[in-house]
Amino acid sequence: MPHAATRTRAGGSVRRRRARQSLAAATAAVVTALAAAPAFAASELRPVPIPAPVQQTTGRGTLIGVTPVGDLSRADVAAFLKGAGIDTSTVRHGVRGYRLTYRTLTPQGAPTTATGLLVLPKGGERRLDLVADTHGTMVHRDYAPSVAEDFGLYAPYLHAAAGRAVAAPDYLGLGKGPGLHPYMDTASSVSASLDMLRASRTAAAALGRPLTGDVYGTGFSQGGQVAMGLGRELARGADRHFRLRALAPVAGPYDLRGAEVPALLDGRVNDISGVFYMAYFLTAQNRLHPVYADPAEAFRQPYAGYVEQLFDTRHSEEDIVTKLPGSVKELLTDDFYERLGHPTGGLLTALKAQDGTCDWKPDVPVRLHTAAGDTDVAIANSVSCAADLARNGVRAPVIDHGKADHNGSFKLAGPQIVRWFDRLTHG
């Protein structure tokens, strides 16, 4: 989740004011970090030519366009990450970033396009292993990796600077992709991510840095869940060009019904994040499942009158938070709030469709990073994921980063994951 959530349970106005203050502070920190991280000048943003045979292809994962979006030296990357409070000891290379545009499918199976960020190290091996990095909850389309200037770049730059290629999909409806984002629709996020890997394979070869086919999967928050789903597809042989080597997701909401929704209802998820997530989830899922026939069935007034418009991919997170109430109980009608604890119908279908990404048997090492101090995605999600894997005969350690908050869990986990991937790669 890219926003800095606050834990206060005081009045709504205090909550919203503190949210604005924390967001402003985060923005200021990012601006400071970016001062040391120059991107391409506008005159240098020229599309990379795509080989003619590729241009004639129309299937899923077909590469449509490659646009340079960033070029950082090793020192630039280190300064950028250090400014965010991330350990830079694994930074060994500068990086180059490219926005890829490629063909994929909508949740209904219709052809569409999506974008994502491919990051390549400057130096290192010519043929590169690939990190599939799937991002957390993002509401504005410009938060997505291929257009981001802050949180969406931390993981891709961290892994690429260690010497691997990184494919970071924007998902549907974010970045430069058309339409609205089907938030928490795991199936389409996995599908778009798999097609991003295919587009990255083509682009990397055209850029003179072909991929080995080995894939290391990671992701944060929403992306942790997507990483597990993507890993399952790769393990099932979804694409013969890719071999899954390891999985290391961070703070994923793997168990909505059994862990995350109960944590939201009993206060383990902080109020501001709970309101934001729930409003985003319900409005997005209602486009895919019959969660409600009219917003007034789920949301209290005045929120029912405008809540769907807030999630149009053009509103900032700060703007949305200030237009919603201070708790989920204030957001939802009494009847719908009760339904959360005992879901039925379209709501149950929407929840069930996202669960189960850990219910399979990986034949590669898995580590689940989380934090007991996380009040956005409860640690119970990772415990539940480990239990699902154990029932399938896989031991996946749950690595608890203690008192760290949601974003802090990634900042601590990220460098550890890079070092773990290094150990797996080298023996």
C-alpha positions in Angstrom: 0.0 0.0 0.0 1.6 3.3 -1.0 -0.1 5.5 1.6 1.1 6.1 5.2 -1.8 5.0 7.4 -2.4 6.4 10.8 -3.5 4.3 13.8 -5.4 7.0 15.8 -8.9 6.2 16.8 -9.8 9.8 17.7 -12.5 11.8 15.9 -12.7 11.6 12.1 -11.4 15.1 11.5 -8.3 14.3 13.5 -7.8 11.1 11.6 -8.1 12.9 8.3 -5.8 15.7 9.3 -3.1 13.2 10.4 -3.5 11.3 7.2 -2.9 14.4 5.2 0.1 15.3 7.4 1.6 11.8 7.0 1.0 11.8 3.3 2.6 15.2 3.0 5.6 14.1 4.9 6.0 11.0 2.7 5.8 13.2 -0.4 8.5 15.5 0.9 10.8 12.6 1.6 10.3 11.2 -1.9 11.0 14.6 -3.5 14.2 14.8 -1.5 15.2 11.3 -2.7 14.4 12.0 -6.3 16.7 15.0 -6.3 19.5 12.4 -6.5 17.7 10.2 -9.0 17.6 11.8 -12.4 15.3 10.3 -15.1 15.6 10.7 -18.8 15.2 14.2 -20.2 12.0 14.6 -22.3 14.0 14.8 -25.5 15.5 11.3 -24.8 12.1 9.6 -24.4 12.2 7.9 -27.8 10.5 4.6 -28.3 12.8 1.6 -28.9 12.3 -0.1 -32.2 10.5 -3.5 -32.0 11.5 -6.3 -34.4 9.2 -6.6 -37.4 8.1 -10.2 -36.7 7.0 -9.1 -33.2 4.9 -6.2 -34.6 2.9 -8.7 -36.7 1.9 -10.8 -33.6 -1.4 -10.3 -31.9 -1.5 -12.8 -29.1 -1.3 -12.3 -25.3 1.9 -10.9 -24.1 2.7 -9.4 -27.5 5.0 -6.3 -27.1 3.5 -3.2 -28.6 5.8 -0.4 -27.4 9.0 0.2 -25.4 9.7 3.7 -24.0 12.8 4.6 -21.9 11.7 6.1 -18.6 14.7 6.1 -16.3 18.5 6.0 -16.3 20.3 5.9 -12.9 23.9 5.4 -11.9 24.7 3.1 -9.1 25.1 6.2 -6.8 21.8 7.5 -8.0 20.0 4.2 -7.1 21.7 4.1 -3.7 20.7 7.7 -2.9 17.1 7.0 -4.0 16.8 3.9 -1.8 18.7 5.4 1.1 16.3 8.4 1.1 13.4 6.0 1.6 15.2 4.2 4.5 16.1 1.1 2.6 19.4 -0.8 3.1 21.5 -0.2 0.0 24.2 -2.9 0.7 23.0 -5.0 -2.3 23.2 -2.1 -4.8 25.9 -3.2 -7.3 24.7 -1.6 -10.6 23.0 1.4 -12.1 19.7 0.7 -13.8 17.7 1.6 -16.9 13.9 1.5 -16.9 11.5 1.0 -19.8 7.8 1.3 -20.0 6.4 -1.7 -21.9 3.0 -1.6 -23.6 1.6 -5.1 -24.4 -1.5 -7.1 -25.2 -3.4 -8.9 -22.5 -7.0 -9.7 -21.4 -9.8 -8.0 -19.4 -11.4 -9.9 -16.5 -14.1 -10.9 -19.0 -11.5 -12.4 -21.4 -11.7 -9.6 -24.0 -8.5 -8.3 -25.7 -7.0 -5.2 -24.1 -3.6 -3.6 -23.4 -1.6 -2.9 -20.3 1.7 -1.3 -19.3 4.5 -2.2 -17.0 8.0 -1.4 -16.0 11.0 -3.4 -17.2 14.2 -2.5 -15.3 17.6 -3.8 -16.5 20.9 -3.5 -14.6 23.7 -1.5 -16.2 26.4 -4.1 -16.2 26.6 -7.6 -14.8 25.7 -10.8 -16.8 24.6 -10.4 -20.4 21.8 -13.0 -19.9 19.7 -12.1 -16.9 17.5 -13.9 -14.5 14.1 -12.2 -14.0 12.4 -10.9 -10.9 8.6 -10.7 -11.2 7.7 -7.9 -8.8 4.0 -7.3 -8.3 3.0 -4.0 -6.6 0.6 -3.2 -3.7 -2.6 -1.3 -3.6 -2.5 1.8 -5.9 -5.5 4.1 -6.6 -4.2 6.7 -9.0 -3.0 5.4 -12.3 0.2 7.5 -12.0 1.3 5.5 -8.9 2.0 2.5 -11.0 5.6 1.4 -11.6 6.0 2.4 -15.3 4.9 6.0 -14.5 5.8 6.2 -10.8 8.4 8.5 -9.1 8.4 7.0 -5.7 7.1 3.9 -3.9 6.4 2.0 -7.1 10.1 2.1 -8.0 11.7 1.0 -4.8 11.4 -2.8 -5.3 12.2 -2.7 -9.1 15.3 -0.6 -8.6 16.4 -2.6 -5.6 16.3 -5.9 -7.4 17.7 -4.6 -10.7 20.6 -2.9 -9.0 21.5 -6.4 -7.6 22.0 -7.7 -11.2 18.6 -9.1 -12.3 16.0 -7.9 -14.8 12.8 -6.9 -13.2 9.3 -7.1 -14.7 6.9 -4.9 -12.7 3.4 -4.9 -14.2 1.1 -1.9 -13.7 -2.0 -4.3 -13.7 -5.1 -3.4 -15.8 -6.4 0.1 -15.7 -3.2 1.6 -14.1 -0.2 3.3 -15.7 -1.0 3.9 -19.3 -3.6 1.1 -19.6 -7.2 1.8 -20.6 -10.2 1.6 -18.3 -10.7 1.2 -14.6 -8.6 -0.9 -12.4 -10.3 -4.2 -11.3 -8.9 -3.9 -7.8 -8.2 -7.2 -6.0 -9.4 -9.3 -9.0 -6.6 -11.8 -8.5 -7.3 -13.7 -11.8 -6.8 -10.7 -14.1 -3.9 -9.3 -12.1 -2.1 -12.7 -12.5 -3.1 -12.8 -16.2 -1.7 -9.3 -16.8 1.4 -10.1 -14.8 2.1 -13.3 -16.8 1.7 -11.4 -20.1 4.1 -8.7 -18.7 6.7 -11.5 -18.3 6.2 -12.5 -22.0 6.5 -8.9 -23.1 9.6 -8.4 -21.0 11.2 -11.5 -22.6 10.8 -9.9 -26.0 11.9 -6.4 -24.9 15.0 -7.7 -23.1 16.1 -9.6 -26.1 15.6 -6.5 -28.3 17.6 -4.4 -25.8 20.6 -6.9 -26.0 20.0 -8.4 -22.5 18.2 -11.7 -23.1 16.5 -13.5 -20.2 17.7 -16.9 -18.9 14.1 -18.1 -18.2 14.6 -18.3 -14.4 12.0 -16.3 -12.5 12.1 -15.2 -8.9 8.7 -14.1 -7.6 8.0 -11.3 -5.1 5.4 -8.7 -4.4 4.1 -6.4 -1.7 0.6 -6.2 -0.2 -1.9 -6.8 -3.0 1.1 -7.8 -5.0 2.0 -10.5 -2.4 -1.2 -12.3 -3.2 -0.6 -11.8 -6.9 2.9 -13.2 -6.6 1.5 -16.4 -5.1 -1.0 -16.7 -7.9 1.5 -16.0 -10.6 3.9 -18.5 -9.0 1.2 -21.1 -9.2 0.6 -20.4 -12.9 4.3 -20.6 -13.7 4.6 -23.9 -11.7 1.7 -25.3 -13.7 3.7 -24.6 -16.9 1.7 -21.6 -18.1 4.6 -20.6 -20.3 7.4 -22.9 -21.4 9.9 -20.1 -21.5 9.8 -19.5 -17.8 11.0 -21.6 -14.8 9.9 -20.6 -11.3 12.9 -20.6 -8.9 11.6 -19.1 -5.6 8.8 -17.1 -4.1 9.2 -14.4 -1.4 6.0 -12.3 -1.1 5.6 -9.5 1.5 2.5 -8.8 3.6 -0.1 -10.2 1.2 -3.8 -10.4 1.9 -3.9 -14.1 1.2 -7.0 -14.9 3.3 -9.7 -12.3 3.0 -12.5 -14.3 4.6 -10.5 -16.0 7.4 -7.9 -13.3 8.3 -8.2 -9.8 6.7 -12.0 -9.1 7.0 -12.1 -10.4 10.6 -9.0 -8.2 11.4 -10.8 -5.2 9.9 -13.9 -5.8 12.0 -12.1 -6.3 15.3 -9.7 -3.3 15.0 -6.5 -5.0 14.0 -6.7 -3.1 10.7 -6.5 0.7 11.4 -9.6 2.7 10.6 -8.3 4.9 7.8 -6.8 2.0 5.8 -9.8 -0.2 6.5 -12.2 2.5 5.1 -10.0 3.0 2.1 -9.5 -0.7 1.3 -13.2 -1.6 1.8 -14.5 1.2 -0.4 -12.0 0.4 -3.1 -12.7 -3.3 -2.9 -16.5 -3.1 -3.0 -16.8 -0.6 -5.8 -14.3 -2.5 -8.0 -15.7 -5.9 -7.2 -19.3 -4.7 -7.9 -18.3 -4.3 -11.6 -17.4 -8.0 -11.7 -19.9 -9.5 -9.2 -23.4 -8.5 -8.0 -22.2 -7.2 -4.7 -24.9 -4.5 -4.6 -27.6 -3.3 -7.0 -27.4 0.3 -5.8 -24.5 2.0 -3.9 -27.1 3.0 -1.2 -27.5 -0.7 -0.3 -23.9 -0.9 0.8 -22.8 2.7 1.7 -24.4 5.3 3.9 -25.2 8.7 2.6 -23.6 11.0 1.6 -20.9 8.5 0.5 -23.3 6.4 -1.6 -23.7 9.4 -3.8 -20.1 9.7 -4.9 -18.0 6.8 -3.6 -17.8 5.0 -7.0 -16.5 8.2 -8.6 -13.6 8.5 -6.2 -12.0 5.3 -7.6 -11.8 6.5 -11.2 -7.9 6.2 -11.3 -7.7 10.0 -11.3 -8.2 10.8 -7.6 -5.2 10.8 -5.3 -5.2 8.7 -2.2 -5.1 11.7 0.0 -8.2 13.2 -1.7 -10.1 10.0 -1.3 -9.3 9.6 2.4 -10.5 13.1 3.2 -13.9 12.4 1.5 -14.6 9.2 3.4 -15.6 8.7 7.1 -13.4 7.6 9.9 -14.4 4.0 10.2 -15.9 1.2 8.2 -19.0 1.2 10.5 -19.6 4.8 9.5 -19.1 4.0 5.8 -21.4 1.1 5.4 -25.1 0.6 6.2 -25.9 -1.5 9.2 -27.2 -4.4 7.1 -24.1 -4.4 4.8 -21.7 -4.1 7.8 -23.4 -7.2 9.3 -22.9 -9.0 5.9 -19.2 -8.6 6.1 -19.1 -10.9 9.1 -21.4 -13.4 7.4 -21.0 -12.8 3.6 -23.5 -14.3 1.1 -24.3 -13.9 -2.6 -22.1 -11.7 -4.7 -20.1 -10.5 -1.7 -19.2 -14.1 -0.8 -18.3 -14.8 -4.4 -16.1 -11.7 -4.6 -14.2 -12.7 -1.4 -13.9 -16.4 -2.4 -12.5 -15.5 -5.8 -9.5 -13.9 -4.2 -8.6 -16.5 -1.6 -6.7 -19.7 -2.1 -3.6 -18.4 -3.8 -1.5 -20.3 -1.2 -3.5 -23.6 -1.6 -1.0 -25.5 -3.8 2.3 -27.3 -3.7 5.3 -25.2 -4.9 8.4 -27.2 -5.7 10.6 -24.2 -5.1 11.6 -22.5 -1.8 9.0 -20.1 -0.4 9.4 -17.4 2.3 6.6 -15.3 3.6 7.6 -11.9 4.9 5.2 -9.9 7.2 5.2 -7.8 10.4 3.2 -8.1 13.6 3.0 -4.3 13.7 1.3 -4.1 10.3 -2.2 -2.6 10.8 -3.0 -2.6 7.0 -2.6 -6.3 6.2 -2.8 -8.4 9.4 0.0 -10.9 10.1 -2.8 -13.6 10.3 -2.8 -13.6 6.5 0.7 -14.9 6.3 0.1 -17.4 9.0 -2.9 -18.7 7.1 -0.9 -18.9 3.8 1.8 -20.9 5.6 -0.9 -23.2 6.9 -2.3 -23.7 3.4 1.2 -24.5 2.1 1.9 -26.9 5.0 -1.3 -28.9 4.2 0.2 -29.4 0.8 3.4 -30.6 2.2 5.5 -27.4 1.9 7.2 -25.7 4.8 7.3 -21.9 4.2 8.8 -19.9 7.1 6.9 -16.8 8.2 9.4 -14.0 8.7 8.1 -11.5 11.1 9.6 -8.0 10.9 8.2 -7.1 14.3 6.9 -3.6 15.1 7.3 -2.4 11.5 4.2 -0.9 9.9 2.9 -2.0 6.5 5.3 0.0 4.3 8.1 -0.7 6.8 7.7 -4.4 6.4 8.7 -4.1 2.7 11.6 -1.7 3.5 13.0 -4.3 5.9 12.1 -7.4 3.8 13.3 -6.1 0.4 17.0 -6.2 0.9 16.7 -9.6 2.7 14.9 -11.0 -0.3 17.6 -9.8 -2.6 20.2 -11.5 -0.6 18.1 -14.7 -0.4 17.7 -14.7 -4.2 21.5 -14.2 -4.5 22.1 -17.3 -2.3 19.7 -19.4 -4.3 21.3 -18.3 -7.6 24.8 -19.0 -6.5 24.3 -22.4 -4.9 
